[in-house]
Amino acid sequence: MVVVVIDTNVFVAALRSGGGPSREVIRRALQGQYQPIFSNALWLEYEDLLGRDVWTQETTDGDRRQVLAALAAASRWVKIFYGWRPNLHDEGDNRLVELAIAEGAEAIVTYNIRDFGLADLRWPGLDILTPPECLEKLK
């Protein structure tokens, strides 16, 4: 199984539209093709999103909570014991990298590719992929 970190922007995109690559990434995670990993910080960010005004009428609050609960059940929880600083300007992005490194993830799936390209530190074997790239590369 392919271990991945799924950024919150992918979760939002998946549930704001009727389909597309973001939704397929979430679907593959729920079907066991991908092993999503969470830290407490990432989980809290996901939960915080549920209360924000970013959603369309494509899904209801109940739908979003149900998908998040299913994603949690399909995920592995990771404790992070070491921080890599300085690395990225956005602290949220730093937490994604730390989570990926702590568990040996193959990829971080995000739409925020540009910011990750500005990283001070790089890790061989850790890909930063958009959802379409993820679907193509991590079959």
C-alpha positions in Angstrom: 0.0 0.0 0.0 1.3 3.5 -0.9 1.7 5.7 2.2 0.6 9.3 1.5 -0.1 12.6 3.3 -3.2 14.2 1.8 -3.2 18.0 2.3 -6.4 19.6 3.4 -6.8 21.5 0.1 -7.2 18.1 -1.7 -10.0 17.1 0.8 -11.8 20.4 0.2 -11.5 20.1 -3.6 -12.8 16.5 -3.5 -15.9 17.5 -1.6 -16.6 20.8 -3.4 -17.0 19.2 -6.8 -18.9 16.3 -8.3 -15.8 14.3 -9.2 -12.3 14.9 -10.5 -8.8 13.9 -9.4 -9.1 15.1 -5.8 -12.2 13.0 -5.2 -10.4 10.0 -6.8 -7.5 10.4 -4.4 -9.9 10.3 -1.5 -11.8 7.4 -3.0 -8.5 5.4 -3.4 -7.6 6.1 0.2 -11.0 4.9 1.4 -10.7 1.7 -0.8 -7.3 0.9 0.7 -5.1 1.6 -2.4 -3.4 4.5 -0.5 -2.6 4.5 3.2 -3.2 8.1 4.4 -1.4 9.2 7.5 -2.4 11.8 10.0 -0.8 13.6 12.9 -2.8 15.5 15.5 -1.9 18.8 13.9 -3.1 17.7 10.5 -6.3 16.2 11.9 -7.1 19.4 13.8 -6.7 21.3 10.5 -9.2 19.0 8.8 -11.7 19.4 11.6 -11.3 23.2 11.5 -12.2 23.1 7.8 -15.6 21.7 8.5 -16.6 25.0 10.2 -15.2 27.3 7.5 -17.2 29.0 4.7 -15.4 27.1 1.9 -18.0 24.6 0.9 -20.4 24.4 -2.0 -23.8 22.7 -2.0 -22.3 19.6 -3.6 -22.0 18.1 -0.2 -23.8 18.6 3.1 -22.1 19.1 6.5 -23.2 15.5 7.3 -21.6 14.2 4.1 -18.4 15.9 4.8 -18.3 14.6 8.4 -19.0 11.1 7.2 -16.2 11.2 4.6 -13.8 12.6 7.2 -14.8 9.8 9.7 -14.2 7.2 7.0 -10.9 8.8 6.1 -9.8 8.7 9.8 -10.8 5.0 10.0 -8.7 4.2 6.8 -5.7 6.2 8.1 -2.7 5.5 10.3 -1.9 7.9 13.1 1.7 9.1 13.5 3.4 10.8 16.4 6.1 13.3 15.3 9.1 13.4 17.5 11.4 15.6 15.5 10.9 19.0 13.8 12.8 20.0 10.7 13.3 23.8 10.8 13.8 26.1 9.0 12.3 24.5 5.9 9.2 26.1 4.5 7.7 29.6 5.1 4.2 28.1 5.9 4.2 26.3 9.2 1.3 24.1 8.0 3.5 22.9 5.1 6.3 22.2 7.5 4.0 19.9 9.5 3.1 18.0 6.3 6.8 17.4 5.6 7.5 16.3 9.1 4.6 13.8 9.0 5.7 12.4 5.7 9.3 12.0 6.9 8.3 10.5 10.3 6.4 7.7 8.6 8.3 7.3 5.4 5.5 8.4 3.1 6.0 8.2 -0.6 4.2 11.4 -1.4 2.5 14.5 -0.1 -0.6 15.1 -2.3 -1.4 18.8 -2.5 -2.3 21.6 -4.9 0.3 23.8 -3.1 3.2 22.6 -5.2 4.9 26.0 -5.6 5.5 26.5 -1.9 7.1 23.1 -1.5 9.5 23.9 -4.3 10.9 26.6 -2.1 12.0 24.2 0.6 15.4 24.6 2.2 15.6 20.8 2.8 14.8 18.0 0.3 14.2 14.3 0.9 14.9 11.8 -1.8 12.0 9.4 -2.2 9.4 12.0 -1.1 7.4 13.3 -4.0 5.2 16.4 -3.8 2.4 15.6 -6.2 -0.9 17.2 -7.4 -3.9 14.9 -7.3 -3.6 14.2 -11.1 0.1 13.5 -10.7 -0.6 11.2 -7.8 -3.2 9.2 -9.8 -0.8 8.8 -12.6 2.4 8.0 -10.6 1.0 6.0 -7.6 -1.3 3.5 -9.3 
